[in-house]
């Protein structure tokens, strides 16, 4: 099933729940390094700032939460893709701290659901129109890889600003 997870290459050896639980604190630490005044500065035209990346993570957490719940509540649902660039049009001017607060709160709620659902619901099928049929567990794996990908991007921005 990992072929359906476009973020599988970002995963590390930690348990999924450990990765998911560590993302918000790790983001908080890196954002503190960057500082609120620099978090909104894009590294280049057309590239997201650290604050915008955290906004994207907050939006995605809402989407993942709905997809997880839909997969548990319906028989083999089809989930709705979204255009992240169109959603990102609302990000400029949003403080990284506000986005992180939303991300952390929704992540906590989603972790509670995931903990209650796994391992029993791991094989529940769900279809993504662009990726095909996958499982509840694939959604969770995708969340973890997605987190690690974007956390690395925010860390790279922090490293670049430290120079």
BELZI-V367647 format. One record per residue. N is the residue number from 1. RES is the residue in three letters. SS is DSSP state (helix for helix, strand for strand, loop for the rest). D_LAST is the distance of its C-alpha to the last C-alpha in Angstrom with 1 decimal. Layout:
n:N res:RES ss:SS d_last:D_LAST
n:N res:RES ss:SS d_last:D_LAST
This chain:
n:1 res:UNK ss:loop d_last:40.5
n:2 res:UNK ss:helix d_last:36.9
n:3 res:UNK ss:helix d_last:37.4
n:4 res:UNK ss:helix d_last:37.6
n:5 res:UNK ss:loop d_last:34.2
n:6 res:UNK ss:loop d_last:31.6
n:7 res:UNK ss:loop d_last:28.9
n:8 res:UNK ss:helix d_last:30.6
n:9 res:UNK ss:helix d_last:28.1
n:10 res:UNK ss:helix d_last:25.4
n:11 res:UNK ss:loop d_last:27.7
n:12 res:UNK ss:loop d_last:27.5
n:13 res:UNK ss:loop d_last:30.4
n:14 res:UNK ss:loop d_last:30.4
n:15 res:UNK ss:loop d_last:33.3
n:16 res:UNK ss:helix d_last:32.9
n:17 res:UNK ss:helix d_last:33.5
n:18 res:UNK ss:helix d_last:30.9
n:19 res:UNK ss:helix d_last:28.2
n:20 res:UNK ss:helix d_last:29.5
n:21 res:UNK ss:helix d_last:29.7
n:22 res:UNK ss:helix d_last:26.2
n:23 res:UNK ss:helix d_last:24.4
n:24 res:UNK ss:helix d_last:24.7
n:25 res:UNK ss:helix d_last:23.5
n:26 res:UNK ss:helix d_last:20.5
n:27 res:UNK ss:helix d_last:19.6
n:28 res:UNK ss:helix d_last:20.2
n:29 res:UNK ss:helix d_last:17.9
n:30 res:UNK ss:helix d_last:14.9
n:31 res:UNK ss:helix d_last:15.9
n:32 res:UNK ss:helix d_last:16.0
n:33 res:UNK ss:helix d_last:12.4
n:34 res:UNK ss:helix d_last:11.5
n:35 res:UNK ss:loop d_last:14.3
n:36 res:UNK ss:helix d_last:17.3
n:37 res:UNK ss:helix d_last:16.3
n:38 res:UNK ss:helix d_last:13.3
n:39 res:UNK ss:helix d_last:15.2
n:40 res:UNK ss:loop d_last:17.4
n:41 res:UNK ss:loop d_last:15.1
n:42 res:UNK ss:loop d_last:15.8
n:43 res:UNK ss:loop d_last:13.3
n:44 res:UNK ss:loop d_last:16.1
n:45 res:UNK ss:loop d_last:19.8
n:46 res:UNK ss:loop d_last:21.8
n:47 res:UNK ss:loop d_last:19.1
n:48 res:UNK ss:loop d_last:19.1
n:49 res:UNK ss:loop d_last:16.7
n:50 res:UNK ss:helix d_last:16.2
n:51 res:UNK ss:helix d_last:19.3
n:52 res:UNK ss:helix d_last:21.3
n:53 res:UNK ss:helix d_last:20.7
n:54 res:UNK ss:helix d_last:22.1
n:55 res:UNK ss:helix d_last:24.9
n:56 res:UNK ss:helix d_last:25.7
n:57 res:UNK ss:helix d_last:25.9
n:58 res:UNK ss:helix d_last:28.2
n:59 res:UNK ss:helix d_last:30.4
n:60 res:UNK ss:helix d_last:30.5
n:61 res:UNK ss:helix d_last:31.5
n:62 res:UNK ss:helix d_last:34.4
n:63 res:UNK ss:helix d_last:35.4
n:64 res:UNK ss:helix d_last:35.2
n:65 res:UNK ss:helix d_last:37.3
n:66 res:UNK ss:helix d_last:39.9
n:67 res:UNK ss:helix d_last:40.0
n:68 res:UNK ss:helix d_last:40.4
n:69 res:UNK ss:helix d_last:43.2
n:70 res:UNK ss:helix d_last:44.9
n:71 res:UNK ss:helix d_last:45.0
n:72 res:UNK ss:helix d_last:46.6
n:73 res:UNK ss:helix d_last:49.0
n:74 res:UNK ss:loop d_last:50.2
n:75 res:UNK ss:loop d_last:51.7
n:76 res:UNK ss:loop d_last:49.4
n:77 res:UNK ss:loop d_last:47.7
n:78 res:UNK ss:strand d_last:45.8
n:79 res:UNK ss:strand d_last:42.4
n:80 res:UNK ss:loop d_last:41.0
n:81 res:UNK ss:loop d_last:37.9
n:82 res:UNK ss:loop d_last:35.8
n:83 res:UNK ss:loop d_last:33.6
n:84 res:UNK ss:helix d_last:30.1
n:85 res:UNK ss:helix d_last:29.1
n:86 res:UNK ss:helix d_last:32.1
n:87 res:UNK ss:helix d_last:31.3
n:88 res:UNK ss:helix d_last:27.7
n:89 res:UNK ss:loop d_last:29.2
n:90 res:UNK ss:loop d_last:29.7
n:91 res:UNK ss:loop d_last:26.1
n:92 res:UNK ss:loop d_last:24.6
n:93 res:UNK ss:loop d_last:24.7
n:94 res:UNK ss:loop d_last:25.2
n:95 res:UNK ss:loop d_last:23.0
n:96 res:UNK ss:helix d_last:21.2
n:97 res:UNK ss:helix d_last:23.1
n:98 res:UNK ss:helix d_last:26.4
n:99 res:UNK ss:helix d_last:25.7
n:100 res:UNK ss:helix d_last:24.7
n:101 res:UNK ss:helix d_last:27.9
n:102 res:UNK ss:helix d_last:30.0
n:103 res:UNK ss:helix d_last:28.4
n:104 res:UNK ss:helix d_last:28.9
n:105 res:UNK ss:helix d_last:32.5
n:106 res:UNK ss:helix d_last:33.6
n:107 res:UNK ss:helix d_last:32.0
n:108 res:UNK ss:helix d_last:34.0
n:109 res:UNK ss:helix d_last:37.1
n:110 res:UNK ss:helix d_last:36.5
n:111 res:UNK ss:helix d_last:35.9
n:112 res:UNK ss:helix d_last:39.3
n:113 res:UNK ss:helix d_last:40.9
n:114 res:UNK ss:helix d_last:39.4
n:115 res:UNK ss:helix d_last:40.5
n:116 res:UNK ss:helix d_last:44.0
n:117 res:UNK ss:helix d_last:44.3
n:118 res:UNK ss:loop d_last:43.2
n:119 res:UNK ss:loop d_last:44.7
n:120 res:UNK ss:loop d_last:47.8
n:121 res:UNK ss:loop d_last:46.3
n:122 res:UNK ss:loop d_last:44.0
n:123 res:UNK ss:loop d_last:46.2
n:124 res:UNK ss:loop d_last:47.0
n:125 res:UNK ss:strand d_last:46.7
n:126 res:UNK ss:strand d_last:44.7
n:127 res:UNK ss:strand d_last:44.3
n:128 res:UNK ss:strand d_last:41.3
n:129 res:UNK ss:loop d_last:42.7
n:130 res:UNK ss:loop d_last:40.0
n:131 res:UNK ss:loop d_last:39.6
n:132 res:UNK ss:strand d_last:43.1
n:133 res:UNK ss:strand d_last:44.6
n:134 res:UNK ss:strand d_last:42.4
n:135 res:UNK ss:strand d_last:42.8
n:136 res:UNK ss:helix d_last:41.6
n:137 res:UNK ss:helix d_last:39.7
n:138 res:UNK ss:helix d_last:38.0
n:139 res:UNK ss:helix d_last:36.8
n:140 res:UNK ss:helix d_last:35.4
n:141 res:UNK ss:helix d_last:33.7
n:142 res:UNK ss:helix d_last:32.2
n:143 res:UNK ss:helix d_last:30.8
n:144 res:UNK ss:helix d_last:29.1
n:145 res:UNK ss:helix d_last:27.6
n:146 res:UNK ss:helix d_last:26.6
n:147 res:UNK ss:helix d_last:24.8
n:148 res:UNK ss:helix d_last:22.9
n:149 res:UNK ss:helix d_last:21.9
n:150 res:UNK ss:helix d_last:20.5
n:151 res:UNK ss:helix d_last:18.9
n:152 res:UNK ss:helix d_last:16.9
n:153 res:UNK ss:helix d_last:15.9
n:154 res:UNK ss:helix d_last:14.8
n:155 res:UNK ss:helix d_last:12.8
n:156 res:UNK ss:helix d_last:11.2
n:157 res:UNK ss:helix d_last:10.3
n:158 res:UNK ss:helix d_last:9.0
n:159 res:UNK ss:helix d_last:6.8
n:160 res:UNK ss:helix d_last:5.6
n:161 res:UNK ss:helix d_last:5.4
n:162 res:UNK ss:helix d_last:3.8
n:163 res:UNK ss:loop d_last:0.0
